[in-house]
Amino acid sequence: RWVVSVGKIPPHEAQELETCFRAHASYLFGRACVLTCGDLALAHDLVQAAFEAAAMSWQTLKGRPDEQQRNWLHRTMTNIAVNGFRREAAFRDRLPRIELLYRKVQVDPLEQAFSSIMLERCWQVIRSLPERQHAVAMLRWGLDMKQNEIAAVLNMAEKTVSVHLSRVRHKLLAQLGGDYPFDGGTPEGALS
């Protein structure tokens, strides 16, 4: 009735389509139940989608014998089901990645407190540095500037900036020891 109400097919063809529906709907529903592993609601939806496709192609489908119509409807319904299953599988595959993007990270209160204390100790050490080292450290770790940017701002060579960062890092290591919060691999001032 939806197809007729929006004017897609004339009323006499709607009667032909209704005859086709009466002839093949129960057969298609049985096949749809097999495709959906017994999900009756989904089976009904598949049968309806197949007949909507038939209504849109009725000009070519109406002249065919009953068996060809049934085969066309069955093949169309199967294709619709396979496309739906593929979409669902693709979504299921992406769902864990989507959840990771939006899931709130659980924070360990002890780790968070320890990190806050260590960060405060780092800033105490940085505040007590000589003026040039303090400026380099503040620009690097406070403003996240790269070595070439720091060199331009402080009007010094990049190598000098690198030396200052290395010395600051060694002072932080000496003051904080094993509690130093940065990676132990590449020195913080060595790259950038």
C-alpha positions as CSV (number, residue, x, y, z in Angstrom):
1,R,0.0,0.0,0.0
2,W,2.9,2.4,0.7
3,V,4.1,2.1,-2.9
4,V,0.6,2.8,-4.3
5,S,0.0,5.7,-1.9
6,V,3.1,7.6,-3.1
7,G,2.2,7.0,-6.7
8,K,5.0,4.7,-7.7
9,I,2.8,2.1,-9.5
10,P,-0.8,2.4,-10.8
11,P,-3.6,0.7,-8.9
12,H,-4.0,-2.2,-11.5
13,E,-0.3,-3.1,-11.1
14,A,-0.8,-2.9,-7.3
15,Q,-3.4,-5.6,-7.7
16,E,-1.0,-7.7,-9.7
17,L,1.7,-7.2,-7.0
18,E,-0.8,-8.2,-4.3
19,T,-1.5,-11.4,-6.2
20,C,2.2,-12.0,-6.4
21,F,2.5,-11.3,-2.7
22,R,-0.3,-13.8,-1.8
23,A,1.4,-16.4,-4.0
24,H,5.0,-16.0,-2.7
25,A,5.0,-14.3,0.7
26,S,4.7,-17.4,2.9
27,Y,7.5,-19.2,0.9
28,L,9.7,-16.1,1.3
29,F,8.9,-15.8,5.0
30,G,10.0,-19.4,5.5
31,R,13.3,-18.8,3.7
32,A,13.7,-15.5,5.7
33,C,13.3,-17.4,9.0
34,V,16.1,-19.7,7.9
35,L,18.3,-16.7,6.9
36,T,17.7,-14.9,10.2
37,C,18.0,-18.0,12.4
38,G,14.4,-17.7,13.6
39,D,14.2,-13.9,14.1
40,L,10.6,-13.4,13.1
41,A,10.6,-9.6,13.1
42,L,13.7,-9.5,10.9
43,A,12.2,-12.2,8.7
44,H,9.1,-10.0,8.2
45,D,11.3,-7.0,7.4
46,L,13.2,-9.0,4.8
47,V,10.0,-10.1,3.1
48,Q,8.7,-6.5,3.1
49,A,12.0,-5.2,1.7
50,A,11.9,-7.9,-1.1
51,F,8.4,-6.9,-2.1
52,E,9.3,-3.2,-2.0
53,A,12.1,-4.0,-4.4
54,A,9.6,-6.0,-6.6
55,A,7.3,-3.0,-6.6
56,M,10.1,-0.8,-7.9
57,S,11.0,-3.3,-10.6
58,W,7.5,-4.4,-11.4
59,Q,7.6,-3.4,-15.0
60,T,10.2,-6.0,-15.7
61,L,9.0,-8.6,-13.2
62,K,5.3,-8.7,-13.8
63,G,5.5,-10.6,-17.1
64,R,7.6,-13.4,-15.8
65,P,6.2,-16.8,-14.8
66,D,5.5,-17.5,-11.1
67,E,8.6,-19.6,-10.6
68,Q,10.8,-16.8,-12.0
69,Q,9.1,-14.2,-9.8
70,R,9.6,-16.4,-6.8
71,N,13.3,-16.9,-7.7
72,W,13.8,-13.2,-8.2
73,L,12.1,-12.4,-4.9
74,H,14.2,-15.0,-3.1
75,R,17.5,-13.9,-4.6
76,T,16.6,-10.2,-3.9
77,M,15.6,-11.0,-0.3
78,T,18.9,-13.0,0.2
79,N,21.0,-10.1,-1.2
80,I,19.2,-7.6,1.1
81,A,19.9,-9.9,4.1
82,V,23.6,-10.4,3.1
83,N,24.1,-6.7,2.8
84,G,22.5,-6.1,6.2
85,F,24.6,-8.8,7.8
86,R,27.8,-7.3,6.2
87,R,26.9,-3.8,7.5
88,E,26.3,-5.3,11.0
89,A,29.6,-7.2,10.9
90,A,31.5,-4.1,9.8
91,F,29.9,-2.1,12.6
92,R,30.7,-4.9,15.1
93,D,34.3,-4.8,14.0
94,R,34.5,-1.0,14.4
95,L,32.5,-0.9,17.7
96,P,35.5,-1.7,20.0
97,R,37.6,1.0,18.4
98,I,34.7,3.5,18.7
99,E,34.2,2.6,22.3
100,L,37.9,3.1,23.0
101,L,37.7,6.6,21.6
102,Y,34.8,7.6,23.9
103,R,35.4,5.4,27.0
104,K,36.5,7.3,30.1
105,V,39.9,6.2,31.3
106,Q,39.9,4.7,34.8
107,V,42.5,6.6,36.9
108,D,44.3,5.0,39.7
109,P,44.0,7.5,42.6
110,L,47.4,6.4,44.1
111,E,49.1,6.8,40.7
112,Q,47.4,10.2,40.1
113,A,48.5,11.5,43.6
114,F,52.0,10.2,43.0
115,S,52.2,11.9,39.6
116,S,50.9,15.2,41.0
117,I,53.6,15.1,43.8
118,M,56.4,14.2,41.3
119,L,55.2,16.9,38.9
120,E,55.3,19.5,41.7
121,R,58.8,18.4,42.7
122,C,59.9,18.8,39.1
123,W,58.6,22.3,39.0
124,Q,60.4,23.1,42.3
125,V,63.7,22.0,40.7
126,I,63.0,24.0,37.6
127,R,62.2,27.1,39.6
128,S,65.5,26.9,41.4
129,L,67.6,26.7,38.1
130,P,69.9,29.4,36.8
131,E,68.0,32.0,34.7
132,R,68.9,30.6,31.2
133,Q,68.2,27.0,32.1
134,H,65.0,28.0,33.8
135,A,63.9,29.9,30.6
136,V,64.7,27.0,28.4
137,A,63.0,24.5,30.7
138,M,59.8,26.7,30.9
139,L,59.6,27.2,27.2
140,R,60.2,23.4,26.5
141,W,58.0,21.8,29.1
142,G,55.7,24.7,30.1
143,L,54.9,25.8,26.6
144,D,55.8,22.7,24.7
145,M,58.1,24.6,22.3
146,K,60.6,22.8,20.1
147,Q,64.3,23.5,20.3
148,N,64.5,25.6,17.2
149,E,61.6,27.7,18.5
150,I,63.3,28.2,21.9
151,A,66.5,29.1,20.1
152,A,64.7,31.8,18.1
153,V,62.9,33.2,21.2
154,L,66.0,33.3,23.4
155,N,68.3,34.3,20.6
156,M,70.7,31.4,21.1
157,A,72.0,28.4,19.0
158,E,70.0,25.2,18.9
159,K,73.0,23.3,20.3
160,T,73.0,25.6,23.3
161,V,69.3,24.9,23.9
162,S,70.0,21.2,23.7
163,V,72.9,21.5,26.2
164,H,70.7,23.5,28.6
165,L,67.9,20.8,28.3
166,S,70.4,18.0,28.9
167,R,71.7,19.8,32.0
168,V,68.2,20.4,33.3
169,R,67.3,16.8,32.8
170,H,70.4,15.6,34.6
171,K,69.5,17.9,37.5
172,L,66.0,16.5,37.6
173,L,67.4,13.0,37.6
174,A,69.8,13.9,40.5
175,Q,67.0,15.5,42.6
176,L,64.3,12.9,41.9
177,G,66.3,9.7,41.3
178,G,64.2,6.7,40.4
179,D,61.0,8.8,40.7
180,Y,61.9,10.8,37.6
181,P,58.5,10.9,35.7
182,F,59.9,11.0,32.1
183,D,60.8,8.0,29.9
184,G,64.2,6.6,30.6
185,G,64.9,6.1,26.9
186,T,65.6,9.2,24.8
187,P,66.6,12.3,26.8
188,E,63.8,14.8,26.9
189,G,66.1,17.5,25.4
190,A,67.7,15.3,22.8
191,L,65.0,15.4,20.1
192,S,62.7,18.2,18.8
